[in-house]
Amino acid sequence: MNETWIALKELGENRMAAVGIVIIIILVFVAFFAPFLAPHNPLEQNLEKRLLAPNSEYPFGTDELGRGIFSRVLYGTRISLEIGVIVVGITALVGTILGGISGYYGGIVDEIIMRSVDIVLAFPSIILALVIAGLLGPGLFNVILALAVTHWPAYTRLVRGMALSVKEKEFVEAARALRASNFYIMRRHILPNCISPVIVLATLGIAHTIIFAAALSFLGLGIQPPTPEWGSMLKSGIPYLRSAPFLTFFPGIMIMITVLAFNFLGDGLRDTLDPRAKEMIMMRK
């Protein structure tokens, strides 16, 4: 408990990480209370008020169908965070388990898992996600599946490398000498010692996932209109880029702020949880 408190204190002293945490808390608040914060129904159309510039009634203006951009951006926060958290949760869990099994057992199991990783990594992630989303069709579930399939190898490779190192430690040898089962050693010794880098990678992974999800929607293979999603909002605003740039500015700035917040937090967690990063910071000071 004391070590956890020290880690949280060090994280709070990191200014960029603190900024990231504050922004993320605000985004989560917005996602939960979007129905109460949004001044208008994000799906309600009013052609008489289409393409209005930002004003007191519509803080971010209106889109080509007269829908309030501010309300749609707020509801879009829900979609983006939902995709990011679910995809990272699935990939981190699957990748950690497979990486731990691969590194601990080795042999044919290791070969099968790592060759599967090599096959997935042989394709650029965004291209593979586009192919999967194109085959399955647009939709929230298909976007999550496409992104999960392309992101799990990073966790598997990371945890495998950690497991190869941890399984040679004295406390693991002692557990074997006491005839502890492989499942017990994996659960009690191997995986817990791999958690710190996984947390860092998962935090940064949420940022990457949000960008990928927006890219799929922008290309027409992700979340489809009229559902408010930042990537699809960017796409719908492209034809009006000169006459109404606010259509693309506000969803674009939300993507940028969200990604920066998770990157700031991920960098702060890396500096806090990675002993080698701590040593380098102390040397710089």
Beta strands, then each sheet from edge to edge (+ up, - down):
end
